[in-house]
């Protein structure tokens, strides 16, 4: 298996991307194709022990920066590392692509170079949300701020397929974000999408409120990109805030500091559950290729794990399964 790594994408690229790519090649036994400025990447690779590993470098003269306007840069920076990497996937020279770069840029370049899966109305960016039951797939997480009911149905189909094929969740429970549990609650968009989801062959469990998501009441939660992005960003901020409060209170007095020593292992486990680097990346669903998007602040562990997400999606046949289910439903 060959997974393309956008080695120029991310706040700390190429140091952490190269380190994570080497780590992934060693751990997963796959070939990692690093795309970017060849001289820079080869110099960085020379700092690592790579004997026996399947690693290669493909030159790209440009970089789609975090501050670039995605749609414009996708058209003008034809030789950026994202574009060159996705072209490898398009030509069948690699099975998947990973980037921790500009997420809007990843979507724009993917649409421009890979296109959409036949029948897909709009691609959706997913988020892996930690819950009491494990992980929940939330989509859309920001790619489409304004949506139509049929788009949310497709998000449910694609998210359910990903949860099953890549995460190993059997018959995933699908819910829709609303301001009440009862059928008939929510905006016009939610009410119309509810009808479509209920009539589908998905394991639809109805409305889920914000409080239900971390409790694990659904394995896949669909919503428009505006709401989804607010949910994810609010949750990220809230988790940091609460962990910070606990840390500050533990160290406030000598007695609580002593107790803090005893609960340190539990505190570390809690931080791990909430750490985005443990997942590493999430798929951009609906584009005609396995495309995984990582956090801009990804460290080497996150890069390694994100490449692992791409590997699982390829092994599970996620792309083909989504196409087949959309076709089967006449979409």
VOBA-1610 file (N, C-alpha, C; in pm, whole numbers, padded with zeros to 5 digits, always signed):
BEGIN
Unk+00084-00120+00000Unk+00000+00000+00000Unk+00088+00125+00000Unk+00048+00222-00079Unk+00121+00349-00084Unk+00028+00461-00038Unk+00070+00532+00066Unk-00006+00647+00116Unk+00077+00772+00093Unk+00016+00872+00032Unk+00084+00999+00006Unk+00074+01088+00129Unk+00187+01147+00165Unk+00193+01243+00275Unk+00228+01380+00219Unk+00139+01477+00241Unk+00170+01615+00208Unk+00270+01663+00313Unk+00399+01649+00283Unk+00503+01675+00381Unk+00525+01823+00408Unk+00459+01909+00331Unk+00472+02054+00353Unk+00351+02110+00426Unk+00255+02028+00461Unk+00131+02074+00523Unk+00135+02067+00674Unk+00097+02176+00742Unk+00093+02177+00887Unk+00179+02288+00944Unk+00149+02326+01067Unk+00219+02437+01132Unk+00368+02409+01151Unk+00404+02283+01173Unk+00543+02248+01203Unk+00606+02160+01096Unk+00555+02170+00973Unk+00615+02097+00862Unk+00743+02169+00818Unk+00841+02096+00764Unk+00837+01952+00736Unk+00896+01865+00848Unk+00943+01926+00957Unk+01009+01846+01060Unk+00918+01735+01114Unk+00799+01775+01161Unk+00711+01675+01223Unk+00645+01585+01119Unk+00620+01636+00999Unk+00557+01551+00897Unk+00652+01441+00853Unk+00777+01475+00834Unk+00875+01372+00796Unk+00893+01271+00908Unk+00904+01320+01031Unk+00917+01228+01144Unk+00797+01135+01154Unk+00677+01192+01138Unk+00556+01109+01144Unk+00547+01012+01028Unk+00591+01054+00910Unk+00589+00966+00794Unk+00683+00848+00811Unk+00802+00874+00864Unk+00898+00766+00891Unk+00841+00670+00994Unk+00780+00725+01096Unk+00718+00646+01203Unk+00607+00556+01146Unk+00524+00612+01058Unk+00415+00535+00998Unk+00467+00422+00910Unk+00569+00451+00830Unk+00626+00347+00743Unk+00681+00232+00826Unk+00743+00265+00939Unk+00799+00162+01025Unk+00689+00082+01095Unk+00587+00151+01145Unk+00484+00084+01225Unk+00384+00005+01142Unk+00345+00059+01026Unk+00239-00004+00947Unk+00290-00090+00832Unk+00418-00083+00804Unk+00474-00163+00696Unk+00422-00125+00559Unk+00394+00004+00539Unk+00345+00054+00411Unk+00449+00149+00351Unk+00429+00185+00225Unk+00516+00285+00165Unk+00454+00422+00184Unk+00532+00514+00235Unk+00488+00652+00252Unk+00558+00737+00147Unk+00478+00801+00064Unk+00530+00887-00043Unk+00523+01031+00005Unk+00638+01091+00033Unk+00642+01227+00084Unk+00652+01326-00032Unk+00556+01418-00037Unk+00551+01514-00147Unk+00584+01653-00094Unk+00674+01722-00163Unk+00714+01856-00123Unk+00843+01894-00192Unk+00908+01996-00141Unk+01035+02041-00199Unk+01142+01936-00171Unk+01190+01878-00280Unk+01275+01760-00269Unk+01400+01782-00185Unk+01470+01892-00205Unk+01593+01916-00129Unk+01565+01928+00020Unk+01455+01994+00053Unk+01418+02011+00194Unk+01383+01877+00257Unk+01306+01797+00188Unk+01261+01669+00243Unk+01376+01570+00255Unk+01463+01567+00156Unk+01577+01474+00161Unk+01671+01512+00275Unk+01690+01641+00299Unk+01774+01685+00410Unk+01711+01645+00543Unk+01579+01656+00552Unk+01509+01618+00675Unk+01513+01468+00696Unk+01495+01391+00589Unk+01500+01245+00598Unk+01636+01196+00644Unk+01742+01269+00608Unk+01878+01228+00644Unk+01899+01229+00795Unk+01811+01295+00868Unk+01822+01301+01013Unk+01761+01179+01081Unk+01698+01092+01003Unk+01629+00975+01059Unk+01691+00844+01011Unk+01672+00740+01090Unk+01713+00606+01051Unk+01603+00546+00964Unk+01632+00528+00837Unk+01528+00484+00742Unk+01562+00353+00671Unk+01668+00287+00712Unk+01706+00163+00644Unk+01596+00058+00658Unk+01564-00005+00547Unk+01461-00108+00545Unk+01319-00057+00534Unk+01301+00074+00533Unk+01167+00131+00525Unk+01132+00169+00381Unk+01003+00163+00349Unk+00955+00202+00216Unk+00917+00349+00219Unk+01010+00432+00178Unk+00989+00577+00175Unk+01037+00631+00042Unk+00964+00727-00011Unk+01005+00792-00135Unk+00967+00938-00130Unk+01032+01018-00214Unk+01007+01161-00220Unk+00968+01200-00361Unk+00859+01276-00374Unk+00815+01330-00503Unk+00819+01481-00493Unk+00883+01545-00587Unk+00904+01689-00581Unk+00778+01768-00615Unk+00754+01873-00538Unk+00649+01972-00568Unk+00709+02108-00536Unk+00703+02198-00631Unk+00773+02326-00617Unk+00697+02429-00534Unk+00568+02406-00510Unk+00487+02506-00441Unk+00423+02448-00315Unk+00376+02538-00228Unk+00308+02500-00105Unk+00179+02581-00094Unk+00068+02515-00065Unk-00056+02586-00037Unk-00052+02623+00110Unk-00031+02751+00137Unk-00010+02798+00273Unk-00142+02810+00349Unk-00132+02818+00482Unk-00250+02832+00568Unk-00328+02959+00538Unk-00256+03066+00498Unk-00322+03193+00474Unk-00376+03208+00332Unk-00350+03110+00246Unk-00399+03117+00108Unk-00551+03102+00103Unk-00613+03169+00006Unk-00756+03151-00018Unk-00771+03019-00094Unk-00842+02920-00035Unk-00842+02784-00089Unk-00879+02771-00236Unk-00993+02825-00278Unk-01040+02806-00415Unk-00943+02867-00516Unk-00893+02985-00485Unk-00799+03052-00575Unk-00667+02978-00583Unk-00613+02938-00468Unk-00485+02868-00465Unk-00492+02733-00534Unk-00608+02666-00524Unk-00624+02536-00589Unk-00609+02546-00741Unk-00646+02661-00795Unk-00638+02682-00940Unk-00503+02736-00984Unk-00440+02819-00900Unk-00316+02884-00941Unk-00191+02806-00900Unk-00198+02734-00788Unk-00081+02658-00742Unk-00094+02513-00788Unk-00080+02494-00919Unk-00098+02360-00977Unk+00012+02262-00935Unk+00127+02316-00890Unk+00238+02229-00853Unk+00262+02231-00702Unk+00156+02261-00625Unk+00170+02255-00480Unk+00170+02110-00434Unk+00220+02086-00313Unk+00233+01949-00264Unk+00099+01877-00255Unk-00009+01949-00223Unk-00141+01886-00219Unk-00182+01838-00358Unk-00165+01924-00459Unk-00207+01890-00594Unk-00125+01775-00651Unk+00006+01780-00634Unk+00093+01673-00684Unk+00059+01541-00615Unk+00036+01547-00485Unk+00002+01425-00411Unk-00130+01364-00454Unk-00232+01449-00473Unk-00362+01396-00514Unk-00360+01345-00657Unk-00275+01402-00740Unk-00261+01351-00876Unk-00205+01209-00875Unk-00119+01178-00779Unk-00068+01040-00765Unk-00182+00944-00735Unk-00274+00988-00649Unk-00392+00905-00617Unk-00482+00894-00740Unk-00502+01004-00810Unk-00587+01005-00929Unk-00536+00907-01034Unk-00404+00899-01052Unk-00344+00812-01152Unk-00330+00668-01104Unk-00370+00640-00981Unk-00360+00505-00929Unk-00221+00468-00882Unk-00134+00567-00862Unk+00001+00542-00815Unk+00011+00541-00664Unk-00099+00570-00598Unk-00108+00562-00452Unk-00254+00539-00417Unk-00277+00484-00297Unk-00414+00448-00257Unk-00481+00550-00166Unk-00403+00637-00104Unk-00461+00734-00013Unk-00372+00856+00003Unk-00429+00961+00061Unk-00360+01090+00075Unk-00387+01147+00213Unk-00283+01206+00276Unk-00298+01268+00407Unk-00233+01405+00407Unk-00301+01503+00468Unk-00244+01636+00484Unk-00291+01699+00614Unk-00198+01767+00681Unk-00233+01847+00799Unk-00229+01995+00762Unk-00238+02025+00635Unk-00234+02162+00587Unk-00369+02229+00591Unk-00382+02338+00517Unk-00504+02417+00507Unk-00623+02326+00470Unk-00718+02307+00563Unk-00827+02211+00539Unk-00917+02256+00425Unk-00941+02388+00415Unk-01018+02438+00302Unk-00944+02413+00172Unk-00812+02426+00177Unk-00731+02398+00060Unk-00738+02252+00020Unk-00736+02162+00118Unk-00747+02018+00088Unk-00877+01990+00014Unk-00986+02049+00062Unk-01114+02027-00003Unk-01116+02083-00145Unk-01066+02205-00162Unk-01066+02268-00293Unk-00980+02191-00392Unk-00862+02150-00349Unk-00771+02075-00437Unk-00830+01938-00468Unk-00892+01874-00369Unk-00953+01744-00392Unk-01065+01752-00495Unk-01149+01853-00485Unk-01257+01870-00583Unk-01200+01899-00722Unk-01093+01976-00726Unk-01033+02017-00853Unk-00958+01902-00920Unk-00891+01819-00841Unk-00805+01715-00898Unk-00868+01575-00895Unk-00950+01546-00794Unk-01010+01413-00783Unk-01156+01410-00824Unk-01227+01520-00804Unk-01369+01522-00832Unk-01448+01450-00724Unk-01578+01441-00744Unk-01666+01378-00647Unk-01700+01236-00688Unk-01733+01154-00590Unk-01787+01021-00618Unk-01918+01039-00694Unk-01941+00957-00793Unk-02063+00969-00873Unk-02187+00966-00784Unk-02273+01065-00801Unk-02396+01073-00723Unk-02386+01160-00600Unk-02263+01202-00564Unk-02245+01283-00444Unk-02280+01429-00472Unk-02365+01486-00389Unk-02403+01626-00405Unk-02293+01719-00355Unk-02245+01692-00233Unk-02141+01774-00172Unk-02052+01687-00084Unk-01922+01710-00086Unk-01835+01637+00008Unk-01854+01692+00148Unk-01819+01614+00247Unk-01834+01655+00387Unk-01706+01627+00464Unk-01671+01720+00551Unk-01555+01701+00638Unk-01604+01639+00769Unk-01541+01533+00810Unk-01584+01463+00931Unk-01499+01506+01051Unk-01548+01470+01167Unk-01473+01489+01292Unk-01491+01365+01377Unk-01384+01321+01441Unk-01391+01207+01531Unk-01413+01260+01672Unk-01534+01245+01723Unk-01573+01305+01851Unk-01565+01198+01961Unk-01485+01222+02067Unk-01475+01123+02175Unk-01604+01118+02258Unk-01650+00998+02285Unk-01771+00979+02366Unk-01745+00872+02471Unk-01844+00850+02557Unk-01832+00745+02659Unk-01827+00607+02597Unk-01873+00595+02474Unk-01877+00466+02407Unk-01760+00444+02312Unk-01677+00546+02292Unk-01566+00534+02198Unk-01556+00661+02114Unk-01574+00646+01983Unk-01569+00760+01892Unk-01701+00773+01816Unk-01741+00896+01794Unk-01860+00926+01714Unk-01814+01006+01592Unk-01868+00975+01476Unk-01836+01048+01354Unk-01935+01162+01338Unk-01886+01286+01340Unk-01971+01404+01323Unk-01942+01464+01186Unk-02046+01488+01107Unk-02031+01550+00976Unk-02160+01620+00937Unk-02148+01734+00879Unk-02031+01802+00828Unk-01969+01887+00938Unk-01835+01895+00939Unk-01766+01968+01044Unk-01715+02103+00995Unk-01766+02149+00879Unk-01727+02282+00837Unk-01714+02305+00688Unk-01730+02202+00609Unk-01713+02219+00464Unk-01831+02289+00398Unk-01952+02269+00452Unk-02073+02324+00391Unk-02156+02395+00498Unk-02147+02528+00504Unk-02219+02600+00609Unk-02369+02601+00585Unk-02411+02604+00461Unk-02553+02598+00426Unk-02580+02468+00352Unk-02679+02394+00397Unk-02704+02260+00341Unk-02849+02244+00298Unk-02871+02141+00217Unk-03005+02099+00177Unk-03035+01965+00243Unk-03163+01930+00261Unk-03198+01806+00329Unk-03135+01682+00266Unk-03131+01677+00131Unk-03074+01559+00065Unk-02924+01548+00088Unk-02859+01661+00116Unk-02716+01654+00148Unk-02696+01585+00282Unk-02782+01617+00379Unk-02769+01555+00510Unk-02795+01405+00502Unk-02886+01364+00414Unk-02907+01221+00392Unk-02778+01157+00342Unk-02715+01220+00244Unk-02590+01165+00192Unk-02479+01166+00298Unk-02476+01269+00381Unk-02378+01270+00490Unk-02398+01148+00580Unk-02524+01116+00606Unk-02554+00999+00689Unk-02506+00871+00625Unk-02528+00859+00493Unk-02484+00739+00421Unk-02332+00728+00422Unk-02264+00839+00391Unk-02118+00836+00385Unk-02057+00816+00523Unk-02112+00884+00624Unk-02060+00869+00759Unk-02081+00730+00814Unk-02196+00671+00785Unk-02225+00535+00829Unk-02130+00436+00764Unk-02104+00456+00635Unk-02013+00366+00563Unk-01871+00376+00619Unk-01827+00499+00646Unk-01693+00516+00703Unk-01684+00451+00841Unk-01786+00472+00925Unk-01785+00414+01059Unk-01777+00262+01054Unk-01846+00204+00956Unk-01847+00059+00943Unk-01717+00006+00884Unk-01674+00064+00774Unk-01561+00009+00699Unk-01425+00044+00759Unk-01411+00162+00816Unk-01281+00204+00868Unk-01270+00193+01020Unk-01382+00214+01091Unk-01378+00210+01237Unk-01429+00078+01294Unk-01485-00006+01208Unk-01530-00137+01253Unk-01656-00137+01336Unk-01740-00034+01322Unk-01866-00026+01397Unk-01976-00095+01317Unk-02032-00200+01370Unk-02135-00276+01298Unk-02270-00205+01307Unk-02336-00190+01192Unk-02467-00126+01184Unk-02472+00004+01263Unk-02391+00105+01225Unk-02379+00228+01304Unk-02513+00299+01322Unk-02534+00352+01442Unk-02653+00431+01473Unk-02633+00573+01421Unk-02729+00622+01344Unk-02719+00754+01283Unk-02823+00847+01346Unk-02779+00965+01390Unk-02870+01064+01445Unk-02850+01198+01377Unk-02945+01289+01398Unk-02934+01423+01342Unk-02941+01525+01456Unk-02856+01626+01452Unk-02851+01727+01558Unk-02978+01812+01554Unk-03041+01826+01670Unk-03161+01908+01680Unk-03168+01969+01820Unk-03266+02056+01841Unk-03283+02121+01971Unk-03387+02050+02057Unk-03416+01927+02024Unk-03509+01847+02102Unk-03506+01703+02053Unk-03539+01609+02142Unk-03534+01468+02106Unk-03654+01425+02022Unk-03767+01492+02040Unk-03890+01447+01976Unk-03889+01475+01825Unk-03950+01385+01750Unk-03968+01408+01607Unk-04054+01533+01587Unk-04015+01617+01494Unk-04087+01741+01471Unk-04016+01861+01529Unk-03915+01837+01613Unk-03834+01947+01667Unk-03727+01985+01565Unk-03681+02110+01573Unk-03569+02152+01490Unk-03608+02252+01383Unk-03508+02293+01306Unk-03527+02388+01196Unk-03597+02318+01079Unk-03633+02397+00979Unk-03693+02339+00859Unk-03599+02238+00796Unk-03470+02269+00792Unk-03370+02178+00736Unk-03370+02046+00812Unk-03368+02053+00944Unk-03364+01932+01027Unk-03491+01848+01007Unk-03606+01914+01004Unk-03732+01840+00989Unk-03739+01767+00855Unk-03696+01834+00747Unk-03699+01771+00615Unk-03597+01659+00604Unk-03478+01683+00659Unk-03375+01580+00655Unk-03414+01461+00741Unk-03483+01486+00851Unk-03530+01379+00939Unk-03617+01280+00860Unk-03707+01333+00778Unk-03796+01247+00700Unk-03716+01158+00605Unk-03615+01215+00540Unk-03534+01139+00445Unk-03452+01032+00517Unk-03395+01067+00630Unk-03315+00971+00705Unk-03400+00858+00762Unk-03520+00894+00807Unk-03611+00793+00863Unk-03656+00694+00755Unk-03673+00744+00633Unk-03719+00658+00523Unk-03606+00576+00461Unk-03482+00607+00497Unk-03367+00536+00440Unk-03347+00403+00511Unk-03252+00325+00460Unk-03220+00196+00522Unk-03109+00209+00626Unk-03078+00331+00663Unk-02980+00353+00769Unk-03040+00317+00904Unk-02954+00288+01001Unk-02999+00261+01138Unk-03020+00396+01207Unk-03128+00464+01167Unk-03155+00600+01211Unk-03220+00600+01348Unk-03161+00674+01444Unk-03211+00675+01582Unk-03279+00807+01616Unk-03296+00895+01516Unk-03371+01018+01539Unk-03285+01136+01579Unk-03350+01232+01644Unk-03282+01354+01687Unk-03186+01327+01802Unk-03073+01397+01801Unk-02983+01395+01916Unk-02954+01540+01953Unk-02962+01569+02081Unk-02928+01702+02130Unk-02778+01710+02154Unk-02729+01832+02175Unk-02586+01849+02198Unk-02533+01766+02313Unk-02612+01754+02419Unk-02569+01677+02536Unk-02562+01528+02509Unk-02633+01482+02404Unk-02636+01339+02374Unk-02511+01291+02301Unk-02443+01382+02232Unk-02328+01341+02151Unk-02216+01282+02236Unk-02168+01352+02342Unk-02061+01292+02424Unk-02106+01169+02502Unk-02236+01149+02518Unk-02286+01030+02587Unk-02286+00907+02497Unk-02261+00928+02367Unk-02252+00815+02275Unk-02385+00760+02231Unk-02490+00844+02223Unk-02622+00795+02183Unk-02630+00764+02034Unk-02530+00808+01957Unk-02525+00777+01814Unk-02379+00758+01774Unk-02357+00674+01673Unk-02222+00651+01621Unk-02188+00750+01510Unk-02292+00800+01444Unk-02276+00897+01336Unk-02377+01009+01361Unk-02330+01132+01363Unk-02418+01247+01386Unk-02407+01340+01266Unk-02520+01369+01200Unk-02518+01455+01082Unk-02575+01592+01116Unk-02520+01692+01051Unk-02565+01829+01069Unk-02505+01914+00958Unk-02547+02040+00950Unk-02487+02130+00853Unk-02349+02171+00902Unk-02264+02219+00809Unk-02127+02251+00843Unk-02110+02363+00942Unk-02203+02457+00945Unk-02195+02567+01041Unk-02213+02513+01183Unk-02321+02436+01203Unk-02349+02381+01335Unk-02241+02283+01377Unk-02199+02198+01284Unk-02097+02099+01316Unk-01966+02161+01358Unk-01926+02267+01289Unk-01801+02334+01324Unk-01810+02398+01461Unk-01925+02459+01492Unk-01943+02519+01625Unk-01936+02412+01733Unk-01999+02297+01709Unk-01996+02187+01808Unk-01852+02144+01835Unk-01776+02124+01728Unk-01639+02075+01744Unk-01551+02178+01813Unk-01558+02305+01768Unk-01473+02408+01827Unk-01512+02436+01973Unk-01641+02437+02002Unk-01684+02457+02140Unk-01634+02343+02229Unk-01644+02221+02179Unk-01600+02106+02258Unk-01450+02109+02282Unk-01372+02148+02180Unk-01227+02159+02197Unk-01193+02261+02305Unk-01257+02378+02297Unk-01230+02482+02395Unk-01274+02442+02534Unk-01390+02378+02543Unk-01444+02339+02674Unk-01355+02234+02740Unk-01306+02139+02663Unk-01221+02034+02721Unk-01091+02094+02775Unk-01032+02188+02700Unk-00910+02253+02748Unk-00937+02335+02874Unk-01051+02404+02875Unk-01089+02486+02990Unk-01106+02401+03115Unk-01180+02291+03103Unk-01207+02206+03219Unk-01081+02137+03269Unk-00998+02087+03176Unk-00873+02025+03218Unk-00782+02126+03287Unk-00784+02250+03236Unk-00704+02355+03298Unk-00750+02388+03439Unk-00882+02393+03459Unk-00937+02419+03592Unk-00895+02309+03689Unk-00909+02184+03647Unk-00873+02071+03734Unk-00725+02079+03770Unk-00640+02106+03671Unk-00496+02116+03696Unk-00464+02228+03795Unk-00526+02344+03775Unk-00501+02458+03863Unk-00546+02431+04007Unk-00662+02367+04020Unk-00714+02340+04154Unk-00632+02234+04226Unk-00581+02137+04151Unk-00499+02032+04213Unk-00372+02091+04272Unk-00313+02189+04204Unk-00186+02246+04248Unk-00203+02368+04340Unk-00327+02397+04378Unk-00351+02520+04455Unk-00296+02512+04598Unk-00307+02395+04663Unk-00259+02380+04801Unk-00170+02256+04811Unk-00084+02249+04912Unk+00001+02130+04929Unk-00079+02001+04944Unk-00194+02009+05012Unk-00274+01888+05034Unk-00333+01837+04902Unk-00391+01928+04822Unk-00448+01884+04695Unk-00339+01841+04597Unk-00221+01904+04609Unk-00108+01864+04523Unk-00066+01721+04554Unk-00070+01685+04681Unk-00038+01548+04720Unk-00140+01451+04663Unk-00269+01489+04671Unk-00372+01405+04612Unk-00358+01397+04461Unk-00307+01507+04401Unk-00288+01508+04257Unk-00190+01403+04209Unk-00090+01373+04294Unk+00007+01269+04259Unk-00064+01135+04243Unk-00162+01111+04328Unk-00234+00984+04324Unk-00325+00972+04202Unk-00384+01086+04159Unk-00477+01078+04045Unk-00410+01110+03912Unk-00278+01131+03914Unk-00206+01168+03792Unk-00228+01068+03679Unk-00222+00935+03705Unk-00246+00839+03595Unk-00385+00853+03534Unk-00487+00876+03619Unk-00623+00892+03568Unk-00635+01020+03486Unk-00571+01124+03534Unk-00573+01253+03463Unk-00506+01238+03326Unk-00397+01163+03321Unk-00326+01140+03194Unk-00414+01063+03097Unk-00489+00965+03149Unk-00579+00888+03062Unk-00690+00976+03007Unk-00741+01067+03089Unk-00846+01159+03045Unk-00794+01251+02935Unk-00674+01302+02952Unk-00614+01388+02850Unk-00596+01313+02718Unk-00561+01185+02728Unk-00540+01104+02608Unk-00669+01087+02529Unk-00780+01069+02600Unk-00910+01055+02533Unk-00944+01180+02453Unk-00907+01296+02506Unk-00942+01423+02445Unk-00835+01475+02349Unk-00727+01404+02332Unk-00614+01449+02251Unk-00638+01417+02104Unk-00643+01522+02020Unk-00669+01501+01876Unk-00560+01419+01809Unk-00440+01420+01863Unk-00330+01346+01800Unk-00350+01195+01809Unk-00435+01149+01902Unk-00461+01006+01914Unk-00536+00954+01791Unk-00615+01039+01728Unk-00685+01000+01604Unk-00600+01038+01485Unk-00551+01160+01483Unk-00457+01201+01379Unk-00517+01263+01255Unk-00635+01218+01217Unk-00696+01272+01096Unk-00833+01213+01072Unk-00909+01282+00989Unk-01046+01241+00957Unk-01066+01251+00806Unk-01156+01170+00751Unk-01171+01171+00605Unk-01257+01285+00552Unk-01222+01330+00434Unk-01307+01418+00355Unk-01391+01326+00269Unk-01516+01306+00306Unk-01602+01208+00241Unk-01676+01268+00122Unk-01685+01192+00017Unk-01756+01236-00102Unk-01666+01264-00220Unk-01536+01286-00196Unk-01443+01305-00307Unk-01397+01168-00355Unk-01357+01161-00481Unk-01325+01032-00543Unk-01181+00990-00514Unk-01154+00969-00388Unk-01024+00925-00342Unk-01023+00926-00191Unk-00936+00845-00131Unk-00923+00844+00014Unk-00837+00964+00053Unk-00901+01066+00112Unk-00834+01189+00151Unk-00857+01211+00300Unk-00747+01217+00376Unk-00754+01233+00521Unk-00696+01369+00559Unk-00769+01441+00644Unk-00729+01576+00685Unk-00690+01574+00832Unk-00571+01627+00861Unk-00524+01636+00999Unk-00532+01778+01052Unk-00513+01792+01181Unk-00514+01923+01247Unk-00387+01999+01210Unk-00397+02130+01191Unk-00280+02209+01157Unk-00171+02201+01261Unk-00207+02178+01387Unk-00108+02170+01495Unk-00059+02028+01518Unk-00079+01939+01423Unk-00042+01799+01440Unk+00107+01782+01471Unk+00135+01693+01567Unk+00274+01656+01593Unk+00304+01525+01519Unk+00423+01469+01542Unk+00462+01349+01469Unk+00369+01232+01497Unk+00323+01220+01622Unk+00231+01111+01656Unk+00100+01125+01579Unk+00051+01247+01570Unk-00073+01271+01495Unk-00055+01238+01348Unk+00058+01275+01291Unk+00086+01244+01150Unk+00086+01093+01130Unk+00156+01023+01219Unk+00159+00876+01209Unk+00018+00818+01216Unk-00060+00862+01315Unk-00194+00808+01331Unk-00286+00846+01216Unk-00268+00967+01161Unk-00349+01008+01047Unk-00322+00923+00924Unk-00196+00889+00902Unk-00163+00798+00793Unk-00225+00661+00820Unk-00230+00623+00948Unk-00296+00498+00985Unk-00445+00500+00954Unk-00509+00615+00970Unk-00652+00630+00934Unk-00670+00607+00784Unk-00579+00663+00705Unk-00585+00641+00559Unk-00569+00494+00526Unk-00478+00428+00593Unk-00456+00284+00571Unk-00582+00204+00600Unk-00648+00233+00713Unk-00770+00160+00749Unk-00882+00185+00649Unk-00894+00309+00601Unk-00998+00341+00504Unk-00976+00266+00373Unk-00850+00255+00332Unk-00818+00181+00210Unk-00845+00032+00230Unk-00797-00023+00341Unk-00815-00166+00368Unk-00963-00203+00378Unk-01044-00111+00433Unk-01186-00139+00449Unk-01269-00119+00324Unk-01206-00073+00216Unk-01279-00049+00092Unk-01383+00060+00104Unk-01352+00163+00185Unk-01449+00268+00214Unk-01499+00338+00089Unk-01407+00374+00000Unk-01444+00451-00118Unk-01542+00375-00206Unk-01511+00251-00235Unk-01599+00168-00319Unk-01735+00148-00252Unk-01733+00126-00120Unk-01859+00101-00048Unk-01950+00223-00052Unk-01894+00343-00039Unk-01976+00464-00047Unk-02040+00476-00184Unk-01961+00455-00288Unk-02014+00462-00424Unk-02126+00362-00447Unk-02108+00241-00398Unk-02209+00137-00417Unk-02337+00170-00343Unk-02327+00224-00223Unk-02447+00255-00145Unk-02523+00373-00204Unk-02451+00470-00254Unk-02519+00583-00318Unk-02590+00537-00444Unk-02526+00449-00521Unk-02587+00396-00643Unk-02709+00311-00609Unk-02693+00230-00504Unk-02802+00139-00462Unk-02926+00217-00422Unk-02906+00337-00367Unk-03018+00419-00325Unk-03067+00513-00435Unk-03006+00501-00552Unk-03048+00583-00666Unk-03007+00728-00653Unk-02900+00756-00580Unk-02857+00895-00559Unk-02739+00929-00650
//
